[in-house]
Amino acid sequence: MRKNFSRDFYEVQRKQWQKSIILLLILILFYFFIIGFVSLILVICFNLFFGETTLPSGKTLIETLVFTSVISIAIASFHLYDARKFGAKFIRRRLGAKKPDPSDRYHKRFTNTVEEMRIAAGLPRVSCYVLPFFAINSMALIEADKTPIVIVTEGLLAEFTRDELQAVIAHELAHIIRGDAFYITLVCSLANFFERLREASEPENYPQGASYQMQQGRGGAPLVYFAFTVSAIIMHMLSTLVSREREILADSAAVELNRNPKALARAIYKAHLKNSFVGDFNLTYSPLFIVPPESKGESDSLFARAFNSHPPLMKRIKLLADMGGLSPSGIIEDVWEIQEKREKARSIFLSHEELTQGQTTKVLSPEEDSIQERKIWSVRDPKGKWQGPFTLQELLFVQFFTPMICIKNEQEGIEAPAREFPQVRTARQNLLKKKPINPAKQNRCPHCRISLRESFYEGVPIKICPQCEGKLIDSALMDRLIARREVGFSDFLIKKAEEFRENFLSNPFNTKKINQKKSPNIFCPNCGARMISRPYNYQYVIPVDKCLSCHKIWFDSDELEILQILIEKR
């Protein structure tokens, strides 16, 4: 097969940097016309203000021209420098890219695969990042220090087989080796310059009660907003000039690197099926991705060639299928066949009720439970009445509790301001420092009072109660669980999820939890703060116990599985 790209990464980057001089010239012309137009209007207005009815003299026009040229060159040079220095970092921050988690099995597979393909491509180094979104997509960037970056979404890691992941990484590395990633990163970063100016000119805080229209109507200075809009259009057109062709060439180079056109064709088809909702997406970023987010399919018309950043889906599929001696329909059939096999391979997860059917659950007595805390605290409310008794944790979360409020230790018969009790002071200091209120109760199930066991669920580290099967999960890891489909669910669990869905639809304002027998007043096993029953999110209004202090979520038995079922069957 003919060699499609140079192996000398540094030489390619040097040539791309030389080609960026063209972008500098375009920027100079852009600023020249914008600043020149504004300057000419100001000069004419100045003449009219002082009573001059004639047009500016030739000398004035020459001076204006020289001034405009100098300012345009200075601003364009700074713009290009800023884009190269901070552009990739801004794109990563805006999209929410994070470093892979070494403890996550899927992330570990990703970093290992990138390392394998990096060695095969002969690149000196490649960094990895993950976007926390369900969409299937990937992109490549070049950092300011010339370090290449490969970024994939959680949806891609969850849905792709090992050979598909290798093919996509080979595609992104082909962009890096060919120099496409350098050029497109620079173009997208140039468009971001005015957006950052617009964000800097917007107020971060609004007065209490500010209307939604007021907040949505923000836009910074009108001139900055206009420049941002025009520059975004120009930069999108610049990226489109090479984008369609570069995707075809990158597909070909990836096949040369990976020797698996069939896997790359399947990956591109899957990405087109599930390519929406990629974070804070901007149209300017489309050329960065392996498939354009929010695209429903591209045509090959003259208009599409001028404005679309990627070639049509079936054109790419056909070219890759021809390389492997297959047909496009055969590629698509393989995708659905693999999906069916993965569904059949899912292990069936039984509900807690099915697992414990016929068994008696042991309830710990106060003597057996060494950390059982007695309710020995009472508090005087603002009306002078005694409320309680409470445990120490419950006392700190009483609505009207303050260090100066009067409390009573019923066991010792002592009444005094709360700050006079050493145990109350210590517990409150721990709470403010986000430490466990009672270290003896840390890492304990809030219901069973027994130690939580560290485990993994679909590759994500969690803590689980061995007795009631409750699960403590970091809220930042929930997107991974929702995207992955390693386990299936029993008919009992599916029926239970349907019953909850019907009950919710009949009464959507009811915020009761799935397991209504559980006490709503529970405390976080991680930091000891009181957990609050809140909807999982605005799309799935399923009440779960959330800790607003350390951002953990407690799922009672079967709650996590029911949430997964409802999302999968939405």
N, C-alpha and C positions, 0 to 999 in steps of 0.2 A: 504494500500500500504506500502511496506517495506520502512523504512527510508533510504535515500540514502546519507545523509550528516549530519555531526555534527552541532549542533546549536551553539557550543562554538567557536566563531570567533577567539578569542585570543589564545585559545589552538591550533587551526588549524594552525595559523600563527607561533606559537612557533615550532610546529612539522615540518612545511615547512622550517623554518630557520635551524633546525637541519639537514634536508635532504640536504640543500644546501652545507653541508660539502663535499658531493660527487662532486658537481661542483667545489669546491676548489681543490680537488684532481685531477680532470681532467685538471684544469688550470695549476696546478703545473707540471703535466706530459707534457702538451703542451709547457710550457715555458722551461722545462728541455730539451726536445728534440731540440727545436729551438735554445736556447742559447748554449746548449752543442755542437750542430753541428757547430755553428759559432765559438765557442771557440776552438774546435778541429782543424778547418781549420786555425785559427789564429796561434795556437801553431805550427802546421806543417810548415806554411809559415815562422814563426819566425826561426825555425830550419834550413830551407833551405836557408834563407837569411844570416845566420851566418855560412853556409858551412856544417852544420850537415846533413849527408845522412841517418842516422838511424832514426827510429821512436822515439817519445818521450819516456822517461823512465817511469817506473811504478810510481815513486814518483810524476812526473809531471802530469801524468794522474789522480792520486788520488787527487792532489791539484786542478786540473781542475774540477774534479767531485764534490768536496766539494764546490768550488766556484760557480759552476753552480747550485747546490742544494740550496744554501743560496739565491742566486739572484732569482732563480725561485720561491721559497717560498715567498720572499719579494714582488716581482712583482705580483704574483697571489693573494696574500692577498690584496694588494692595488687595483688590478683590481676588485676583488669582492666587496670591500668597495665602490669603485667609482661607480660601477654598481648599488649597492643598494641605494647609496646616491643621485645620479643624473640621473639614468637611466630613470625613469618614466617621469621626467621633460623634459629630452631631447626628448623623444618620443612625448610628447604633443607639444613641441615647433616645432619639425620638421613637424608634421602633421597639425599644425595650429589650435589646439583646443582652443576654447574660452568658457568663462563662459556663461551660458544662459542669455538672455536678459529678465529682469523682465517685460518689457513693451510688449513683443511679446507673442501673445496668444498661439502659438505652443510651444514655449520654456516654458511657464508657465505650460502647460499641461504635458510637459516632467518632470519638476521638481516635480510637484504634484504626478505624477505616480511613480517616483523614491522613493518619501517619503512614499507612500502607500506600495510599495513592500518592502522597507527597514524595515518598522514596522512589516510586515507579516513575514519577514525572521529573525527578531530579531537582526539586525545589529545595532551597536551603532551610526554609521554615514556613509554617502555615499556622495561623491561630484559628481557634474554633469558637463559635458563639451559637446560642440557641434562642429563638424567638418563642415566647410562651403563648402560641396561638394554635388553634385547631386546624387552620388551613394547611395545605400541603404546598410548600414553596421553598426556594433556596436562593441565595445570592452570593456574590463575591465582591469584596471591597479591597482597596489598598490603603493602608494606614499612612500617616505622615512620615513614619520612619521606614517606609517601603515594605512593611510586613504585610503579606497577603492574609486575607481573612475569608473563611468560608462560614456562612451563616445558614442554618436550616431551622424550620419550625418544629414544634413539638408534634404537630400532626404528621409531618413527614417521617419523623423517627418512629411514630406509632404505627404507621400504615405500610412502610416500605420493608421489603425483604432485604437481606444482606446484599444481594447482587444489584438490586435497584438503588440502594444507598451508595454503593461503589460507583455506579454509573452516573448518578447525579453529582457526586463529589468530583469525578473525572471531568464532567462538563464544566463545573465551576473552576477547576484547576486549569482547564484548557483556556478559559477566559483570562485567567491570570497570566499564563505562559504566553499567550498571543498578545497581551497588552490591552485587551478590551476592557478589563476590570479597571485599569489605571485611567483610561479615557472616560469611561462612563461614571466612575466615582468622581472625577474632576468636574464633569459636566453637571451632575446632580448636585454637587457641593456648591457650584457657582450659583445655581438657582436658590440654594438655601440661604445665601448671604442676605438677601432682602427679607426673607422670612424671619431670620433671626433679628434683623433690625425692627421688623414689625412687632415681634414678640417683646423686644426690649422696650418698645414705646407703649405697650399696653399695660394698664394697671393690673397688678397681681391681685389686689384685694378690692372688693366693692363694698359700699355701705350696706349695712344690714337692711334687708328688705328690697335690695335692688332688683328690678324686674329682669326676667329672662331676656326680653328684647334688648334691655340696656347692655347686658353682658354679651349677647350675641352680636350686638351692633358695634362692638369694639373693633378697631382696625388699625389703631395707631395713626400716624400722620397720613393724610390722603396721598401725598406724593410718594411716600415709601410703599404704600399699598399698591399704587399704580405701577411703580417700578418693579415690585415683586411679581405682579401679574404678567407684565410684559416680558420680564426676564425668564419667568417660568415657561412661557410659551416658546420663546426663542431657544432656550436650552433643551426643551423637549424636542423641538424640531432638529436641533443639532444631534441629539442622541439618536433620533429616528433615522438620520441619514445613513448610519452604519449599523443600526441595531438589528434590522431584519436579516441582513447578510451575515452578521457576526454570529447570530444564533445557529444558523445552518452550519457555518464553519466550526463553531464550538462543538456541535453535535458530532461532526465528522472527526474532529480531533479527539473527542472523548472516546469514540469507538476505537481509534488507533491506540489510545492509552489503556482502555479497559477491555477491549476485544469482546464486547457484549452489546451489540446494537439492540437486541431484543429487550434487554433489561432497561435500557435508556428509553426506548419507545414506550414501554409500560409505565415507567416513572412519569414521563411527560403527560401521558393520557390520564393517569391518576391525579396529577397536579391540576389539570384542566377541569376535572370533575369537582375538585374541592380546593379552590384557590382564592376564596373571598376572606374578608375579615383579617387582614394582615396589619393589625395594630393601627397606629396613627398614620394611615397610608396617604401618600401624596402622589398625584398623577406623575410628577416629575420622577418618582422612584421606579416607575414601571420597567424601564430598560434594565434595571439591576437584577430583576427576578428571572428565574428560568421560565416562568409563564407569567403574563401580566395579571396582577390581582384584579378581581371583579370582572374579568373578561368572560364572555359567554360564547366565545368563538369568533375568529377573525375571517374576513373575506380576503380575496386577492384582487380587489378592484383598485383602480387608480387612486381613489380617495384613501383607501386603506393603506396602500403603499406609502402614501405621503404622511399619514398621521399615526398608524399603528406601529408600535415598537417591536413587535414580534411577527414572524411569518404565521400563516394559518396552521392550526393544529394538525389537520390531516396531511398537509404538505410535509411537515416534519416527521409524522408517523410513517408516511409512505417512503420517504428517503431512508429512514432507519430500517424499515422492513425490507427494502430492497438490498441493503447491505448484508442482512442476515438471510437472504433468500426466502423471505416470508411475505405474506400479504397483510395489509392493514387490518383486515377483518380478523385474521388469525391472532394479531397482537391484542386486539380488544377482547377476543374470546379468552385468551390467556389471562387477562386481567381479572375477568369475572370468575374464571375457574380457580384462580389462586384465592380470591376472596371467599369462595364457597369452601375451599379446603381449610382456610383459616377459621371460618365459623365452626366447622365441624371439629376442629382441633381444640377449641376452647374448653377448658376444664369447667365442670359444672359446680357452681357455688351453692351450697345449701344454706337456708336461713337458720338463725339461731334456734328458732322453735323446732325445726325439723331435727337439728342435731341433739337437742336436749329433750326430745319427746320421750316421756316415760321416766325421766330422771328427775330427781329432787335437787333443787338448788340450795346449797348450804348457805345459810345466813349467819354471818359472824355476830356473836354476842359481844357486848361491851368488854367482857373479860378477855375474850379471844382476840379482839381487835386492839392491838397495843397502841394504835394511834387514834382510836375513837375519842373525839373531843366532846366533853360534856357542855351542856348549855348552862353556864353559870353566870352570864352577864345580863344585866338589865340596864335600860337606859331611860332617862326621863325626857319625854317629848316636849316640844315647845309649849304645850298646854299644861304641863306639870304632871302628866300621868306617866306611870311606869310602863314601859313596853318590854316584852321579852318573855322568857329568857332566850338568849342567843349564844351561839358559839362565838369564839373570838373572831373568826372570819366573817360570820354574819353581822357581828357588831360593827365592823369597819365599813360595811356597805349599807348600813341603815341610812335612809335618805337624809335625815337631819343630823347625822353624826359629825361632830367637830371635836378637836382636842380639848376644848373648854367645856363640853357638855358634861352634865353630871351622870355618872354611871355607878353601878353597884355590883360588887362581887358577891353573889348570893352564897357561895361556899364559905367565904371568910367573913361575910357580913360587913364589908367595908364599903363606904359610900364616899366618892370623891370625884373631882374632874378627871376626865379620861387621861389627860397627860400625866397624872400622878401615878398611874400604874405602869411599872417597867415593862410588863409583857405587852401592854397595849402600845406603848411608845416604840418598842422594838418591831412589833408587827407592822405598825404604820410606816416606819422608816423602810422596812423591807418592801412594802407595797409601793412606795414612792420610787424606790430604786429598781422596781420590776424584778425583785427577788422573791422567792417563796415566803409567804407569810409564816408558815409553819414548816420548816425544812423536813420535819418528820413525815409530813403528808405529801411531799413532793413525789411526783411520778407514781401516784396512787390513783386507782380508778375512783372517780367521784361518787360512784354508787356502791361498788363492792368493797372499797377501802383496801384492796390488795394491790400489790406492785404490778405495774404495767410491764409487758414484755416487748422488747424491741423486735420488730419483724419487718418484712417487705410485702407490699401489696402492688402487683403489677410493676415491679421494679422500683417502687418508691418507698423510702424508709418511713415507717409509721411506728406507733406504739399501740399495743392492743391489750385489752384485759383478758386474761385466760378464762375468766369465769363467765362474764356477760357478753364477750365479743365486742365491747365498745372500742372505738378507735380514735386516737388522737393524732391529728395530721396538721402539718403546717399549711396555712392557707395558700402560700406561694407555690405549693406543690400540687394543688388540686387540678390545675390545667393538665398536668401530665396524666393523672388518673382518668380524667374524663376523656382524654384523647385516645387512651390505650384500651384495647379490647382483648385481653388475655383470658379472662374468665367469662363463662356463661352463667346463667342463673336458672335455678330450679323453677318448675311450674308454680310452686307455692309462692315463691318470691315474686314472680311475674304477676300472679293474681293479686298479691298484696299491694304491689305497685299500682295496678289498675284500680283497686278499691280506693287507694289514697287519692289517685287522680280524679276519680268520680266524685269523691267527697269534697275535694278542693274546688272542682268546677261548680258544684252545687252551692258552695259557700266560700267564695274566693277570699273573703275578708277574715276567715277563721285562721288563726295563726298557731293552732295547737300542733304539737309535734306528732310524728308518726307513732312513737311509743308514748302514749299519753299517760301511762302509769308512772313514768319516771318523774322525779321531783324537778320542777323548773329551777330551783335554787341550787345550782351546783357551782363548784369552784374549779378553776383551771389546774390540772395536775402539774403544769409546767411552772407557773408563776404564782398561783394561789389567788389570783384575782377572780371576782365573780364573773361567771360566763353568762351571756345574755342570749336569749332565743331570738334569732334574727333569720330572715330569708337567706338562702344560700346566695342568690344574686337576683337581679331584676328580671332575668329571663326565666329562672326556675325558682318560684317563690315557695321553696320547701324549707320550713323552719329547722334550723340546726343551732347548736350551742356554740357561740363564738366568744373568744377572749379578745377584747379590744385592746388589751395591754401588750400581749406577746404574739397576737395574730395566729393563734391556734384554733382549730375547729374540733369539737368533740362530737362524734357520731355515735349515737346509741346503736344497739344491735340492729342490723339490717338497714339502717338509715342510708349509709353510703351506697349499698347495693341498690336500694330502691331509687336513689338519685340517679345512679348510672343507668338503670333500666328506663326511667322516664326520659332521660336525655337521648339514649340510643333509639327509642321508639317515638321520638317527637315527630 
